[in-house]
Amino acid sequence: MDGYGLRRLVTRDTRDVESVIVTSIGMDFNLTPVRIQLTGRLAVEADHTVVDERLLYGRQARLIFAMLVVERDRPVHRDELAEILWPYGLPRTWDAALRGVVSKVRAFLVAAGLPQSAASSGGSGTYQLQLPPEVVVDVETACSAVETAEQSLHENDPARAIALAEYARKVVTRPFLPDAKGRWVDGVRDRLSKVRLWALCVLSEAYAQRGRYQLAVRAAEDAIALEPFRERTHQLLMRVHAAAGNPAEALRAYDRCRRLLAEELGVDPTAETAALHLALLRNGNE
């Protein structure tokens, strides 16, 4: 068996894009021993064995595993782990309960083919996940992907930019620990939302360069929906409509931006947005 059929989630296209990213930072993708998915269904692949979140047996173990993966560069004190597990007050036997949760995480690592010692405990009441340096974690790879996508865009390679940015968008659009709450989880979600916005902006520009204006418009509109008060996304939509030969739509996009800022924030568009609007008006009168 391949871990409850999870290998189907690791598609060939996804692995190809991950290979590009991993290779770009000087690593051999085929030798990468561990791959971890934290968005959507949590899963670990190690030595051709795939296990999913069902072997963590509950929300608390999923949360602790995810935190130890994301924060693996530093020891995490047990008080910090306890705070994210019980944000509204510690149970009387929280110390024993925390050890039980960590035991589930260690059992999960063993099921994935990793040593139980991968989740090491320090003498000062800390825990730290010891993973191979070549580990591929989906949320981290997504950030690298969109960064490489933007670089590809500047190098006039929109096709590569699209492949990388679409991978990043796919990863960060999946929910991150949907049943968890708290400052730490919210902080990670906020970072993933910024990566999603970045990916959408790159996609809009890349699709426009390829002449696929419908997809470019959709990506820009999705970016606006994600952060409606960010004027650069409205500017992007205006430019895409203009490049597609739809100056009237570009002007309507400006008007929607102007009205939104006026009604919701009581401000006018910035000088940069106003200058783009003026340029559109001039081009439309030529």
Buried (B, 14 or more C-beta within 10 A) or exposed (E): EEBBEBBEBBEEEBEEBBBBBBEBEEBEBEEBBBBBBBBBBBBBBBEEBBBBBBBBEEBBBBBBBBBBBBBBEEBBBBEBBBBBBBEEEBEEEBEEBBEEBBEBBBBBBBBBBBEEEBBBBEEEBBBBBEBEEBBBBBBBBBBBBBBBBBBBBEEEBBEBBBBBBBBBBBBBBBEBBEEBEBEBBEEBBEBBBBBBBBBBBBBBBBBBBBEBBEBBBBBBBBBBEBBBEBBBBBBBBBBBBBBBEBBEBBBBBBEBBBEBBEEEEEEEBEEEBEEBBEBBEEEEEE
